[in-house]
Amino acid sequence: MSDNELINKGLGELKALRGELEKAVKTASDEAKEGWKKLQPHLQQAEKLASEKASDIAHEVGQSAGEVIVDVRTQLEKLRERIRNENKS
């Protein structure tokens, strides 16, 4: 799989997680809402870097787009799990 395909796949996963969390956070605790608010700039950064990388605009972005995507995805998954656990209580 090429770098662009990996970036696009990761970006698609982030968008799907974001959509899921946008819905779930509406009924979540204030702590989860605050976590979502803090993650949004990171998500935007990941999307921007991935777009730049995919279109070959940025040759060196400090952190690779793939690393940023993985980091943000991990944080989103943790928040999703926390919201799910709150809803079970």
Order of alpha helices (4+ residues) and beta strands (2+ residues): alpha-alpha-alpha
